[in-house]
Amino acid sequence: MPNLLQIKALRDKYYSKSIIRKSDIRLLSENFNRSRTEIKSLFIRNGADQDLVKYFEDQKSAEVVLLFIDITNFSSGCSAYSNEKLSEYLDKYYDTVISTIYHHGGEIEKIIGDGIICIFGEPFLNDNRTTLFQKADACAKDIIIELKESDMEVKIALHHGNVMYYKNKSENYPEYTMIGKPITELFRLESIAENNSINFFNFSPYQKMECSQDGVFKYSRKNIHSYWRKSNLKSVELKGVEWKYVRNFYCSSKI
């Protein structure tokens, strides 16, 4: 997860269904440089969620599902924008994407310009892996459809795996982050992701899920039907990643 102060600001602005309370985030951010024992004591006195301390202070591992969303051809498409127009454009993008992520119970991991990485999994969601995939799948499709309606197109990489939460003690701001091979693979996958599609590695359990089959997908935030089709497997070469194939889902124009 990113800077805790940023998380608090995002939760103040957007509706969140996360099980973690804003007050718990505040406790962590305000006491970031204290020892684990001191933070645990504060959490106990304030009736806060001690599991949050365990995840971040003990550098626990968790099985998570990740989305990497970014605007297609952002650099070239926005190169002529004034600062004011670019700010307005990104604000509209953030408003749509971040609110949709929170709507489905996800949490923001990082914001890198137009790139947004979000997480579905512990300690934010305690669902099994299939349910986490279903929530990430619905979130990704909602984002693509809603932005397509507003003439803004994105590409989305979906990946999963075991990550470790890490406290970055070398920085001067309260940041916890995730480390692990799935993060590297997610960035590699995003680099070859295709427009208006959910891109994922061939060996992902995602491809076996009922929600990712051909046919009608009901848009969950509006009463709209979207038609999705699978593409063929495509061979790719991703440095440092053992996977060799990627499969895409395309949203048709019938929305």
N, C-alpha and C positions, 0 to 999 in steps of 0.2 A: 504494500500500500504506500502511497506517496506521503508527502509532508502532512502531518496530522492537522496542522492549522488549515491546510487546503481542504482536507476531508470535512472538517467542521464547517468551513465556509460553504462547501457544496451542499452539505446536509441542511444548512440554514436556508439555502435558496431553493433546493429541489426536494420533493417528497421522497422519502426513503422508507422501504419496508424492511430494512435490515434489522436483525435481532439486536444489534449493538446500539446502545443509546448514545446520543450526542454528549451526554454528561460523562460517559465513560471515555469517549475520545478526548474530551477536555482534560480529564484527569491525567491521561497518558501524555498529552502534549505539554501540559503545564509542568509535569514532573519528569520529563524525558531524561534529564541528567542525574536523577536520583538512582540509588541502588535498587536492585530488584526487591530486596527486603522492604525498603522504605515504600516503594510503589505498592507492593502487596498489602502493606499495613494501611495505606491510604484507601485502597479499594475496599478493604474489609470495613473500615470505619464509615465509608460512604455507601455501603451496600451495593457496590458496583460488581460487575462481572469479572470474577477472578480468572476465568478461562482466558480472557483477553490478555492478561498479564502473562499467563503460561505460554500462549502462542508466540508473543513477540519477545518477551524477556528470556524465555527458555529456548528460543529459536526452534520451535516445533515445526514439524513437517506436516503437510496436508495434501490430499488429493483434490485437485481443483480443475475447473474448466475455464478456459481463458478466451476472450475475444480481443482482437486487435482491429480497430475500426479506423479507417482514414479516408479522406476525400480523394477521389480519383483525379489524377493529373492536377493536384493542388498547386504545385509550384509554378507550372506553366500557365495554368488557367487564371491564377490570381496575381501574376507578376506585374500587370499594369494597374492594379487597384491602388487607390490612394489609401493612406493609413486609416482614414475614417471609414471608407467602404470595406476594407479588409476586416476591421474590427466589427462592423455590423454583420458581415458575412459569417465570421467565426462565432459571434454571439448567437446567431440563429442556429448554427450547427450544434454548438454546445447545448443550447436549450433543448433541442430535439433529442440528441443522443444521450445526454446525461439523465434527463428525465425518464427516458425509456429504459435505461439501465436500472435505475432505481425502481421503476415500475415493476420490473421482473425480479427484484431482489438481489441484483448484483451490486458490486462495489467498485469504485474507481481505483485502479492501481497506479496508473500514470497518465498524464496528459503531456504530449510532446507536440506542440503546435496543433496541427490538424489530426494527429494520431492520438487515439484514446485506447488504452488497455484497461479492460475490466475483468473482474474475477467473480466466479460463481463457486462458492465452497466455504469451508470452515476458515475462520470462525464466524463468518457472516451468514452462511447458510449451512444447516446441518442435514441436508438431504442426501440420499444415496446418489451414486454416480449417474444413473439413468435419469433421475429427476433433474440433476444439475445440467446434463446435456439438453434436456427438454426446455429448461428455462433459458439457457444460453441460445438455443436454436430459435425459440420464439422471439427473444430479444433481438437477435441479428436480423430476422426477417422483418420485424416491425420497423427497425431502423432503416433498412433498405427501402421499404415501401413508403414510409412517411417522407423520407428525404427525396425519393424519386418524384413524389407528388409536388414537392417544392422546387423541382428542377436542380437538385443537388444530388450527385451520385457518389456512392462509396464502394469500397471493396472491404471485405471482412475475412480475417483469418480466424479459424476456430481450432483450438488445440486443448489438450489436457495433459495431466501428469502430476507427479509428486514434486512439490516445491518446498523450500524451507524459508520461513520468515526470519529476517535478519535485521538486527538493530545496528544502524550505521553510526557508530560511536565517533567517527572521525569528522562528522559534519557539525556545523553550528546551528542546525535547525532540527526539529524533531521528526526524523524520517525513519520509518521501517520499510524494508523492501523485501522482495521475493528473489531468491536465487535458485538456480537449478537448470538442468538441461531443457525442460519444456519452455523456458523463457527464450533460450537461444533458438530453439526450433520454431517458436512462434514468430520471431523476427525474420527468420529465413523464409517461412511460409508467407508472411506479409509481403515480402519483397517480390514474390511472383504471383500474388493474388490478382484475380481478374474482377473487372467492374461488375457491380450489381450482383455479386455472387457470394456465397459462403464457401470458403476454400479450406479444405482440411486434408490431412494426410490419409492415404488409402487404408492404413492399418488401424485407423481410429475406430473405437466402438460406435462412434457416431453414425457410421454408414449402415449399421445394423438396426438402428432405431426406427420405429414405425413412423415417427414424426418427420423423418427425412426421406420418405418414399415419394415417388411421383404422385402427382394429383393436386387436389385443391388444398390450400392452406388458408384457414380463416384468420384474417388479420384481427388480433386480439384487442386492439385499442379502438378500432372502428369496425363497423359491420361491412367489411369489404372482403372479397375473395381474391386470392392471388394464386396464379398457376405457376408451379415450379417444375422444372425438368432437370434430370441429371445429365451431366456431360460425360463424355468418355474419359477414361483414365489418361493422364498425360505424364510422360516421363520428364522429370526435371533433375537438374544437378544442383544440390544445395550444399555448399561447402560446410563441413563440420557437422552435417546432419546425415544420419544413416538411412532415412526414408528416401524412396525413389519415385513415389507417385503422389499425385494430388488429384482430388476429384472436386468438381465445382457444382454448385446449384445456381441456376439462373432464374431470376424473377422475370416473367414475361411482361409484355406491355398491357396485358389484360387486367388492369387494376383501376 
